[in-house]
Amino acid sequence: MSAGFVLVLFAILFAPPSPAAADTAPPVVVVAMSGVGWHDASAATPALSSLLRDGATANLVPRSVGATSCPIDGWLAISSGSRAAAPGECRPPQQPKGGTVPDWPAYQQAVRDQPYDAQLGRLGQTLRAASVSAAALGPGAAIALADPSGSLVGQYAGPADDPAQLAAALPPVLTDVELTVIDIGSAAGGLAALDDRLAAVLDAVRSSRPEAVVLVASIADGPPVVAGDQSPPGDEPREGTESTEGDRPPAGLQIAALLDPAAGGPRSLGSPSTRLTGLAQATDLAPTILQLLGLTPPVAMAGAPMEIGQQTPDPRAGLVDDAQHARAVTERVAGLYDTLVVLGLAVCGAGWLALRRGGSVPAPALLVVGALPAASFLANLLPWWRSGSPAWAYLGSVVAAAVAVTVLALNGPWRRSRWGPPTCLAVVTEVTLLVGVLGVDAVQYAAPMGISPLVGGRFYGFGNSAFALHATAALVIAAAAADRLARRGQRRRAAVVVAAVGAVAVVADGHPSFGADFGGPPALLPAFGVLAVLALGVRLTAARIALVIGISALAAVSLSVLDWLRPPPERSHLGRFVQTVLDGELGSVLARKVEQNFANLTGSTLTLLAIAGTLLLIAMVRPRLATVANAPMLRPLVVALGIAWAIGFAVNDSGVLVPAVGMMLGIPVILGLLAAQPARSTAASAAIV
């Protein structure tokens, strides 16, 4: 019986029971719109502003399949509990006909071609199975309450685009059903009109069902804003206003509010899916609705029920600032990576010429370039996005941080040691990353190489860029710590030091409460295993390589299964991957990762840096390693870095990003170590080796 089988069996036998549905629950009212951020809350929008005073509030990530989301995308996300998008142009939803959602087959076909395994109608199906009475007002609400066949679950009470009609239609509906979903349209028709519709809903709830819990959200970036377009919700766009992919709305964080009479306000709102106070996702809406009704959300839903937090005196200021930060950093991402690629290529070129001529690249230049990735995180400690010129403010912050790290590396008590300055650089990088995953959100939140809320790929732990830097920095630290012992002949102690640093690095990366990175341990464990074996001074054999791979696989599976044992809302990427395997969806996940990996490989400038760095290491660095005196761990370090980067490239969906970002730190470190002392003669090298 294999160890993996025992772990899975243990997980099945001791998995916690699913939470039971509550005996009673207050009625739930869901009010959704599109194109509204908290910056829109002002004296001119009293209903919207009242949410900040009376409820728990957060920014909502509306991210769908593409970079921006349309209203139908948001409604499909509620329907499925997963990311989903309508095909073609960005159009408003249409009124249901005969109890059926128009274009439902087209939505289903589009979702089948998308990579998120969304099942449209999952919310409606769950409501029907639990015999929940429901009503929809507005065409988008009908999408949310449709079952997998596109048939409406519950009653359709008509459109919701007129405040007077809403005020008349809502009271009898609210007193008759447990769940009411209302589509009040888009901000494209004017914020004042939208606020009037929201006010009509809130007034009707207060008068008819004051005990009801109200969930308000802007679920999409909204339709494209076209001059003169005043089409009411549910109408076809007038001629000349049709949307195309090119004129979709700009991405931005939207509003989310939960008005619970039992909790009051103002309070913060968050979600286990983001692990960030004040931030939730559109995919959290369906699980939240079900939990408010006293039902258990299906495990297949991607999000998690939102959670009300502590009282917040002035929530608007923080929410608007976070949204501004998210928008500003999105505009900086491409520029930062392109700059780092250019500088990385310059370092590779300079290194090639220097090694070919027997010289070296100046240490300050190497350290400044190597410090830039860490500096891109440290810059977030300054509010650069509030500047009138955020681009220049961010550039200045990054350069200042990089220079500060370089000055520290070159002037500490370690400055005369070969390993001193490069190790200082690695330690600063590692500490910066660990501080980010241990709870200082300011370091990673809306950082170009960290968490991008508008991209919505990951909201906690190590993303692929952070992992690449973490792996590189940790391996450098381990090699530096072991080198001194290895030079003294204390090989076993050197291997123990490598194993200890590796254990910390793997736990920091793979533990669900820290890095929560499924693709990290499979790359880190073999890299540190090989580094430890080489620190012992023994040869790598097939048996030793197989042992390292086996231990690595067992550890990665163990971390994932342990995370899967937790309740579904608390699982990280690791546990959700196990559930994906158990659901039989591994094939589609792997296909999506391979497709994205290939797209990045063929369409990213990072590929140029990865190729240049690889050629430099193979053609120029590798022959030079044997001639370096008194650095027994330098060659093992280069081998271990190559293993981590290669496996990281293979198992992570970002693919080439892992070796390229790793080289942004690793190449300057390696070139700095080579240049630290004069090389010994080839004859002396041969005599010792």
C-alpha positions in Angstrom: 0.0 0.0 0.0 1.6 3.3 -1.1 2.0 6.2 1.2 0.0 8.4 -1.1 -3.0 6.0 -0.9 -2.7 5.9 2.9 -2.9 9.7 3.0 -5.9 9.9 0.7 -7.7 7.1 2.7 -6.9 9.0 5.9 -8.3 12.2 4.4 -11.5 10.5 3.4 -12.0 8.8 6.8 -11.3 11.9 8.9 -12.7 14.7 6.7 -14.9 17.0 8.7 -18.6 16.8 8.0 -20.3 19.3 5.8 -21.9 22.1 7.8 -25.7 21.6 8.2 -28.2 24.0 7.0 -29.6 26.4 9.5 -33.1 25.7 10.8 -34.3 29.2 10.1 -32.9 32.1 8.2 -34.1 35.7 7.5 -35.2 36.5 3.9 -32.4 37.6 1.6 -32.5 40.4 -1.0 -29.8 40.6 -3.6 -29.4 43.9 -5.5 -26.9 44.0 -8.3 -25.7 46.6 -10.8 -22.6 47.3 -12.8 -20.1 50.0 -13.2 -20.2 51.4 -9.7 -17.2 52.0 -7.4 -17.0 53.4 -3.9 -15.7 56.7 -5.3 -19.2 57.2 -6.7 -20.6 57.4 -3.2 -21.2 61.1 -2.4 -23.9 63.5 -1.3 -25.3 63.2 -4.9 -25.9 59.4 -4.3 -27.5 59.1 -0.9 -28.7 55.5 -1.2 -25.3 54.4 -2.2 -23.7 56.4 0.6 -26.1 54.8 3.1 -24.5 51.4 2.5 -21.2 52.7 4.0 -23.1 53.8 7.1 -25.5 51.0 7.6 -23.7 47.9 6.3 -20.5 45.9 6.0 -18.6 47.0 2.9 -15.8 45.9 0.6 -14.4 46.3 -2.8 -15.5 43.6 -5.2 -13.2 42.1 -7.9 -15.5 41.6 -10.9 -12.8 39.7 -13.0 -14.3 37.3 -15.4 -12.7 35.3 -18.1 -11.2 38.3 -19.8 -9.4 41.4 -18.5 -12.7 43.2 -18.1 -16.2 42.0 -17.4 -19.6 42.8 -18.9 -22.9 42.8 -17.0 -23.9 39.4 -18.3 -20.5 38.0 -17.2 -21.3 39.1 -13.6 -24.8 37.5 -13.7 -23.3 34.2 -15.1 -20.8 34.3 -12.2 -23.7 34.4 -9.7 -25.5 31.6 -11.6 -22.5 29.3 -11.6 -20.4 30.4 -8.7 -17.4 30.4 -11.0 -15.8 32.7 -13.6 -17.9 32.7 -16.8 -18.4 35.0 -19.7 -20.9 35.6 -22.4 -19.7 35.3 -26.0 -19.1 38.2 -28.4 -20.0 41.8 -27.8 -20.6 43.4 -24.4 -24.5 43.7 -24.4 -27.0 44.2 -21.6 -29.1 41.1 -20.7 -32.4 40.5 -22.3 -35.9 40.0 -20.7 -36.8 36.4 -20.2 -39.3 34.9 -22.5 -41.8 32.2 -21.3 -39.8 31.6 -18.2 -36.6 31.0 -20.1 -33.4 33.0 -20.3 -32.7 34.2 -23.9 -29.4 33.0 -25.5 -28.9 30.4 -22.7 -27.5 27.8 -25.2 -25.0 30.3 -26.5 -23.9 31.0 -22.9 -23.5 27.3 -22.2 -21.4 26.8 -25.3 -19.2 29.8 -24.5 -18.6 28.5 -21.0 -17.7 25.0 -22.3 -15.0 26.7 -24.3 -13.6 28.6 -21.3 -11.1 27.2 -18.9 -12.9 27.5 -15.5 -15.3 24.5 -15.7 -18.3 26.7 -14.8 -21.7 25.0 -14.5 -24.4 27.5 -15.4 -27.5 27.2 -13.3 -25.7 25.8 -10.3 -27.2 28.4 -7.9 -30.8 27.9 -9.3 -30.4 24.1 -9.1 -29.3 24.3 -5.5 -32.2 26.6 -4.6 -34.7 24.2 -6.3 -33.3 21.2 -4.5 -33.8 23.0 -1.2 -37.3 24.2 -2.1 -36.3 27.9 -1.7 -39.0 30.3 -2.9 -37.4 32.9 -5.1 -38.3 35.9 -7.4 -36.3 37.8 -10.0 -36.8 41.4 -11.0 -34.9 42.5 -14.1 -33.3 40.5 -16.9 -29.9 39.9 -15.1 -31.7 38.5 -12.1 -33.4 35.9 -14.3 -29.9 34.7 -15.4 -28.8 34.4 -11.8 -31.9 32.3 -10.9 -32.0 30.1 -14.0 -31.4 26.3 -13.6 -29.0 24.4 -15.9 -31.6 24.3 -18.6 -32.1 28.0 -18.6 -35.5 27.9 -17.0 -36.2 30.4 -14.2 -36.4 29.0 -10.7 -39.2 30.9 -9.0 -41.2 33.8 -10.4 -40.2 36.6 -12.7 -41.7 39.9 -11.4 -40.8 42.1 -14.3 -38.2 44.7 -15.1 -36.6 46.9 -12.4 -35.6 50.0 -14.3 -38.2 52.4 -12.9 -38.1 53.5 -9.2 -41.9 53.9 -9.1 -42.5 50.5 -10.5 -40.1 49.0 -8.1 -41.7 50.7 -5.1 -45.1 49.2 -6.2 -43.9 45.7 -7.2 -41.5 44.9 -4.4 -43.6 44.8 -1.2 -45.9 41.8 -2.3 -42.8 40.0 -3.7 -40.7 40.5 -0.6 -43.5 39.2 1.7 -44.0 36.1 -0.5 -40.5 34.7 -1.1 -37.3 33.8 0.8 -34.9 35.1 -1.9 -35.4 38.2 -4.1 -32.8 39.0 -6.8 -33.0 42.5 -8.4 -31.1 43.8 -11.4 -31.2 47.6 -11.2 -29.0 48.1 -14.3 -25.9 50.0 -15.0 -24.3 53.3 -14.1 -24.0 54.1 -17.8 -27.5 55.5 -17.7 -26.5 57.9 -15.0 -25.6 57.5 -11.3 -28.5 59.5 -10.1 -31.1 57.3 -11.8 -29.3 54.2 -10.5 -29.2 55.6 -7.0 -33.0 56.3 -7.2 -33.6 52.6 -8.1 -31.4 51.5 -5.2 -33.2 53.8 -2.8 -36.6 52.3 -3.9 -35.4 48.8 -3.1 -33.9 49.8 0.3 -37.1 51.7 1.2 -39.3 48.7 0.2 -37.2 46.3 2.3 -37.3 48.5 5.3 -41.1 48.9 5.1 -42.0 45.3 4.1 -39.2 43.0 5.5 -37.0 45.0 7.9 -35.5 41.7 9.2 -34.2 40.8 5.7 -30.5 40.7 4.9 -29.6 42.8 1.8 -26.6 42.0 -0.3 -25.7 44.8 -2.7 -23.0 44.4 -5.4 -21.7 45.9 -8.6 -20.9 42.7 -10.4 -19.2 43.9 -13.6 -17.1 46.7 -14.9 -20.2 47.8 -16.8 -21.1 48.3 -20.5 -18.8 50.5 -22.6 -19.5 54.2 -22.0 -20.6 55.6 -25.4 -21.4 59.3 -25.7 -25.2 59.8 -26.0 -26.1 56.2 -25.1 -28.9 56.3 -22.6 -30.3 52.9 -23.3 -32.3 51.6 -20.3 -31.4 48.3 -18.7 -32.7 45.4 -20.8 -32.9 47.4 -24.1 -30.9 46.5 -27.1 -28.0 49.0 -27.7 -29.0 51.6 -30.2 -27.4 51.6 -33.6 -23.8 52.8 -33.4 -23.4 51.9 -29.7 -22.7 48.2 -30.0 -19.7 47.1 -28.0 -16.8 45.1 -29.3 -13.9 43.5 -27.4 -11.9 46.6 -28.2 -14.3 49.1 -26.4 -15.1 47.1 -23.3 -15.2 49.1 -20.1 -12.0 49.7 -18.2 -11.4 47.3 -15.3 -11.9 48.6 -11.8 -12.9 47.4 -8.3 -16.6 47.6 -7.7 -18.8 47.9 -4.6 -20.0 45.2 -2.3 -22.2 45.7 0.8 -24.0 43.4 3.2 -26.7 45.0 5.3 -27.5 42.6 8.2 -29.8 44.1 10.9 -28.2 41.8 13.4 -24.7 43.2 12.7 -25.3 46.8 11.9 -22.6 49.1 10.5 -20.3 50.5 9.5 -18.2 47.4 9.3 -15.6 45.8 7.1 -16.5 42.9 4.8 -14.1 40.2 3.5 -13.9 36.7 2.1 -11.8 33.6 2.8 -11.3 33.5 -1.0 -9.1 36.6 -0.8 -8.0 36.5 2.9 -8.0 40.3 2.7 -10.2 42.6 4.7 -12.2 44.8 2.4 -11.9 42.6 -0.7 -14.2 40.0 -2.2 -14.8 38.4 -5.6 -17.8 38.2 -7.8 -17.5 34.4 -7.5 -18.2 34.8 -3.7 -21.7 36.1 -4.3 -23.4 32.8 -5.0 -21.9 31.0 -1.9 -22.8 34.1 0.2 -26.4 33.9 -1.0 -26.7 30.3 -0.1 -25.1 30.6 3.3 -27.4 33.5 4.1 -30.3 31.2 3.3 -28.9 28.6 5.6 -27.7 26.3 2.9 -24.3 24.7 2.3 -22.7 26.1 -0.9 -21.6 23.3 -3.4 -17.9 22.5 -3.1 -17.6 23.1 -6.9 -18.3 26.8 -6.4 -15.0 28.7 -6.7 -15.7 31.4 -4.2 -16.5 31.5 -0.5 -19.2 33.1 1.7 -18.3 36.7 2.6 -17.7 37.5 6.3 -18.6 40.6 8.3 -15.6 42.0 10.1 -15.0 44.7 12.7 -16.5 48.2 12.9 -14.8 50.7 10.6 -15.3 54.4 11.3 -14.7 55.7 7.8 -14.8 52.8 5.3 -15.1 54.9 2.2 -11.6 56.5 2.4 -9.8 53.1 2.7 -11.9 51.4 0.0 -11.4 54.3 -2.5 -7.7 54.3 -1.8 -7.4 50.5 -2.3 -9.3 50.8 -5.6 -7.1 53.7 -6.8 -4.0 51.6 -5.8 -5.3 48.7 -7.8 -5.9 50.8 -10.9 -2.6 52.5 -10.7 -0.6 49.3 -10.3 -2.3 47.6 -13.2 -0.9 50.4 -15.4 2.6 49.8 -14.0 2.9 46.0 -14.5 3.9 45.8 -18.1 6.3 48.6 -17.8 8.1 47.1 -14.8 8.5 43.7 -16.4 9.7 45.2 -19.7 12.2 47.3 -17.8 13.5 44.4 -15.8 13.8 42.3 -19.0 15.8 45.0 -20.7 18.1 45.4 -17.7 18.4 41.7 -17.4 19.4 41.4 -21.0 21.9 44.1 -20.5 23.4 42.3 -17.5 23.6 39.1 -19.5 25.3 40.9 -22.3 27.7 42.6 -20.0 28.4 39.4 -18.2 29.1 37.6 -21.5 31.6 40.2 -22.6 33.2 40.4 -19.2 33.7 36.6 -18.8 34.9 36.3 -22.4 37.6 38.9 -21.7 38.5 37.6 -18.2 37.0 40.7 -16.5 33.8 41.3 -14.4 30.8 43.5 -14.2 31.0 46.1 -11.5 29.4 44.9 -8.2 27.3 48.0 -7.6 25.7 47.7 -11.0 24.9 44.0 -10.4 23.5 44.6 -7.0 21.2 47.5 -8.1 19.7 45.4 -10.9 19.4 42.4 -8.6 17.7 44.5 -6.0 15.0 45.9 -8.3 12.5 42.9 -7.9 12.6 43.3 -4.1 12.5 47.1 -4.5 9.3 46.8 -6.5 7.6 45.3 -3.4 9.3 47.7 -0.9 8.0 50.7 -3.0 4.5 49.7 -1.9 5.3 50.9 1.6 5.1 54.4 0.2 1.7 55.7 -1.1 3.0 56.4 -4.6 -0.4 55.9 -6.2 -1.7 59.0 -4.5 0.7 61.2 -6.3 -0.4 63.5 -9.1 2.2 61.6 -11.3 2.0 58.0 -10.0 4.3 56.7 -12.8 7.2 58.9 -11.7 6.4 58.4 -8.0 6.6 54.6 -8.4 9.8 54.8 -10.5 11.4 57.0 -7.9 10.3 54.7 -5.0 11.7 51.6 -6.7 15.0 53.2 -7.6 15.4 54.6 -4.1 14.7 51.2 -2.5 17.1 49.5 -4.9 19.9 51.9 -4.1 19.2 51.6 -0.4 19.5 47.8 -0.6 22.7 48.1 -2.7 24.3 50.5 -0.1 23.4 48.1 2.7 24.9 45.2 0.8 28.2 47.0 0.0 28.8 48.6 3.4 27.8 46.0 6.0 30.4 44.0 8.0 30.1 41.3 5.3 31.3 43.5 2.5 34.8 41.8 2.2 33.4 38.3 2.0 32.8 36.7 -1.4 29.3 35.7 -0.4 28.5 38.8 1.7 27.0 41.3 -0.6 25.1 38.8 -2.8 23.8 37.1 0.3 22.6 40.4 1.8 20.7 41.0 -1.4 19.1 37.5 -1.2 18.2 38.0 2.5 16.6 41.4 1.9 14.6 39.8 -1.0 13.6 36.8 1.2 12.6 38.9 4.2 10.5 41.2 2.0 8.6 38.2 0.5 8.1 36.5 3.9 6.8 39.7 5.5 4.3 39.9 2.7 2.9 36.3 3.2 3.0 36.5 7.0 0.3 39.2 7.1 1.7 42.6 6.1 -0.7 43.1 3.2 0.9 46.4 2.1 4.0 44.6 0.8 2.1 42.3 -1.7 -1.2 44.0 -2.3 -1.3 45.7 -5.6 2.4 45.2 -6.2 3.4 44.6 -9.8 5.2 41.4 -8.9 2.7 40.5 -6.1 -1.0 40.5 -5.9 -2.9 42.3 -8.6 -6.6 42.6 -7.5 -7.8 43.5 -11.0 -6.2 40.4 -12.5 -7.6 38.3 -9.8 -5.3 35.3 -10.2 -4.3 35.1 -6.6 -5.0 37.2 -3.5 -2.7 35.6 -0.9 0.5 33.6 -0.7 3.2 33.3 -3.3 2.3 34.1 -6.9 4.6 32.8 -9.6 6.8 35.9 -9.6 7.1 35.9 -5.8 7.8 32.1 -5.9 10.6 32.5 -8.4 12.3 35.2 -6.2 11.7 33.2 -3.1 13.2 30.0 -4.5 16.2 31.9 -5.8 16.9 33.9 -2.7 16.4 30.8 -0.4 18.9 28.7 -2.4 21.4 31.5 -2.4 21.1 31.9 1.4 21.4 28.1 1.9 24.5 27.9 -0.3 26.1 30.8 1.4 25.5 29.4 4.9 26.9 26.0 3.8 29.9 27.3 1.9 31.9 28.2 5.0 31.3 24.8 6.5 32.2 23.0 3.3 35.5 25.0 3.1 36.3 23.7 6.6 35.6 20.1 5.5 32.4 20.0 7.7 30.3 18.6 4.9 27.6 16.9 7.0 27.0 20.1 8.8 26.8 21.9 5.5 24.2 19.5 4.3 22.2 19.9 7.5 22.2 23.7 7.1 21.0 23.3 3.5 18.2 21.0 4.7 17.2 23.3 7.5 17.0 26.4 5.1 15.1 24.2 2.6 12.6 23.1 5.2 11.8 26.6 6.1 11.6 27.6 2.5 9.2 24.8 1.6 6.9 25.4 4.6 6.8 29.1 3.8 5.9 28.4 0.2 3.6 25.4 0.5 1.8 25.8 3.9 -1.8 26.8 3.3 -1.6 29.6 5.8 1.6 31.1 4.2 2.6 30.7 0.6 -0.3 28.3 -0.3 1.6 27.5 -3.5 0.9 24.1 -5.1 3.5 24.5 -7.8 6.3 25.6 -5.4 7.2 22.5 -3.3 7.6 20.2 -6.4 10.4 22.6 -7.6 11.9 23.6 -4.2 12.2 20.1 -2.8 14.3 18.6 -5.6 16.4 21.7 -5.8 17.2 21.7 -2.1 17.6 17.9 -2.1 20.3 18.1 -4.8 21.9 21.1 -3.1 22.1 19.1 0.2 23.6 16.0 -1.6 26.2 18.1 -3.3 27.0 19.9 0.0 27.9 16.4 1.3 30.5 16.3 -1.4 29.1 13.1 -3.0 28.1 12.4 -6.6 24.6 12.4 -7.8 23.5 8.9 -8.8 20.3 7.7 -10.2 19.2 6.2 -6.9 19.9 9.5 -5.0 18.0 11.4 -7.7 15.0 9.0 -7.4 15.0 9.3 -3.6 14.9 13.1 -3.8 12.1 13.0 -6.4 10.1 10.5 -4.2 10.4 12.5 -1.1 9.5 15.7 -2.9 6.4 14.1 -4.4 5.3 12.7 -1.0 5.7 16.0 0.7 3.8 17.9 -2.0 0.9 15.5 -1.8 0.9 15.6 2.0 0.6 19.4 2.1 -2.2 19.3 -0.4 -4.2 16.6 1.4 -3.8 18.3 4.7 -5.2 21.4 3.3 -8.1 19.5 1.7 -9.0 18.2 5.1 -10.1 21.7 6.1 -13.7 22.9 5.5 -14.2 23.9 1.8 -14.4 27.7 2.4 -11.0 27.6 4.3 -9.1 25.6 1.6 -6.3 27.3 -0.3 -5.1 26.5 -3.8 -3.6 23.2 -2.5 -6.8 21.7 -1.2 -8.9 22.9 -4.1 -6.5 21.1 -6.4 -7.1 17.8 -4.5 -10.8 18.4 -4.8 -10.4 19.0 -8.6 -8.6 15.6 -8.9 -11.4 13.9 -6.9 -14.0 15.6 -9.1 -12.3 14.1 -12.2 -11.4 17.6 -13.6 -7.6 17.2 -13.5 -7.4 16.9 -17.3 -9.1 20.2 -18.0 -6.9 21.9 -15.4 -3.7 20.5 -16.9 -4.9 21.4 -20.4 -5.5 25.0 -19.2 -2.1 25.2 -17.6 -0.3 23.8 -20.7 -2.2 26.2 -22.9 -1.3 29.2 -20.8 2.3 28.0 -20.4 2.7 27.8 -24.1 1.0 31.2 -24.7 3.4 32.8 -22.2 6.4 31.1 -23.8 5.6 32.3 -27.3 4.1 35.7 -26.5 6.2 37.2 -23.7 9.4 39.2 -23.7 10.3 37.2 -20.6 11.2 34.4 -23.0 14.1 36.5 -24.3 15.5 36.9 -20.8 15.1 33.2 -20.0 16.9 32.2 -23.2 19.7 34.8 -22.7 20.2 33.8 -19.1 20.3 30.1 -20.0 22.9 30.6 -22.7 25.0 32.7 -20.4 25.0 30.0 -17.7 25.7 27.2 -20.1 28.3 28.8 -22.4 30.1 31.2 -20.1 29.4 30.6 -16.4 29.6 26.8 -16.4 33.2 26.6 -17.8 34.3 29.3 -15.3 32.9 27.5 -12.2 35.7 24.9 -12.1 38.3 27.7 -12.0 36.9 29.5 -8.9 38.9 29.1 -5.7 37.5 28.7 -2.2 33.8 28.6 -3.2 32.8 24.9 -3.0 29.0 25.7 -3.0 29.0 27.9 -6.0 28.7 25.1 -8.6 26.0 23.3 -6.5 24.1 26.6 -6.2 24.0 27.0 -10.0 22.9 23.4 -10.4 20.1 23.8 -7.8 18.9 27.1 -9.3 18.7 25.5 -12.7 16.6 22.6 -11.2 14.2 25.0 -9.4 13.8 27.2 -12.5 13.3 24.3 -14.9 10.7 22.5 -12.7 9.0 25.8 -11.9 8.7 26.4 -15.6 7.2 23.0 -16.2 4.6 22.9 -13.3 3.4 26.5 -13.1 0.9 27.9 -15.5 3.0 31.1 -15.9 5.8 28.9 -17.4 8.6 31.0 -18.6 8.0 33.7 -16.0 9.5 31.5 -13.3 13.0 31.1 -14.8 13.0 34.7 -16.2 12.1 36.3 -12.8 14.4 34.0 -11.0 17.2 35.1 -13.3 16.5 38.7 -12.5 18.0 38.0 -9.1 20.0 34.9 -9.8 22.2 36.1 -12.7 23.5 39.2 -10.8 24.2 37.0 -7.8 26.1 34.4 -9.8 28.1 37.0 -11.7 28.9 38.8 -8.5 30.2 35.6 -6.9 32.3 34.8 -9.9 33.9 38.3 -9.8 34.5 38.4 -6.1 38.0 36.9 -6.2 40.5 36.3 -9.0 40.2 32.9 -10.6 42.9 30.3 -9.9 44.9 28.7 -12.7 43.5 25.8 -14.6 46.5 23.7 -13.5 45.8 24.4 -9.8 42.2 23.6 -10.4 43.0 20.3 -12.0 45.3 19.3 -9.2 42.6 19.9 -6.6 39.7 18.4 -8.5 
